[in-house]
């Protein structure tokens, strides 16, 4: 499970680079995934979480 948010499932998406002459080549956009310490059921563990979930408070960060 590389580069995927454990909370919302957001991951990598793909599309095209489009040049000025309208040539297309494939490219990828990676989600902004951070490894943070979260508290679940009284225990602390590390989780890969996207910054949107961190900012909106969907994870309970451990201190």
N, C-alpha and C positions, 0 to 999 in steps of 0.2 A: 504494500500500500504506500507507494512513494508519491509524495507531493499531492496529498488529498486531505482536505479538512475532515477531522474526525467528528465534528459536530454537524455541519451542514452538507458535507460531501462535495464541496466545491473543489474542482481540480483543474487540470490542464485543458485548454480548448485550442482548436486549430483553425487556421484560415489561410489567407494568401497575403504575401507582400505584393503590392501592385505598383509597378514603376511608372514613371511619367509617360513612357511609351506603351503603357497598358500590358506589359508582360507580367505574368503571374508566376510566383514561386511559393511553395508551401512554407508556412511558419507556425510557431506555437506561442501561445500566451500562457505563462505559468501563474497560478494563483499565489498570492502573497501569504505563504505558510510560515508560521513561526512555531518553534518548540517552546512550550510554556509549561510550568509546573501547575497542575490543577489538583483541586481537592475533591475527591469523590468518596462518599460513604465513610468519611473520617480518615481516609488514607490519601497520601500525596503521591502522584505519579506524573510523568511527563507525557504531553500529548501534542500532536501536530494540529494546530488550529489556525484558521485564516484570520487576518486582522479585522475583518468585519465582525466576526463572532466575538473576538476579544473586546472590540470597541463597544458593541451593543450589549455586553454583559451576559452572553449566553454561556460563558464558562466561569466557574468559581475559582479564581486564581489563588494559589497557595502563597503564603508570605514566608 
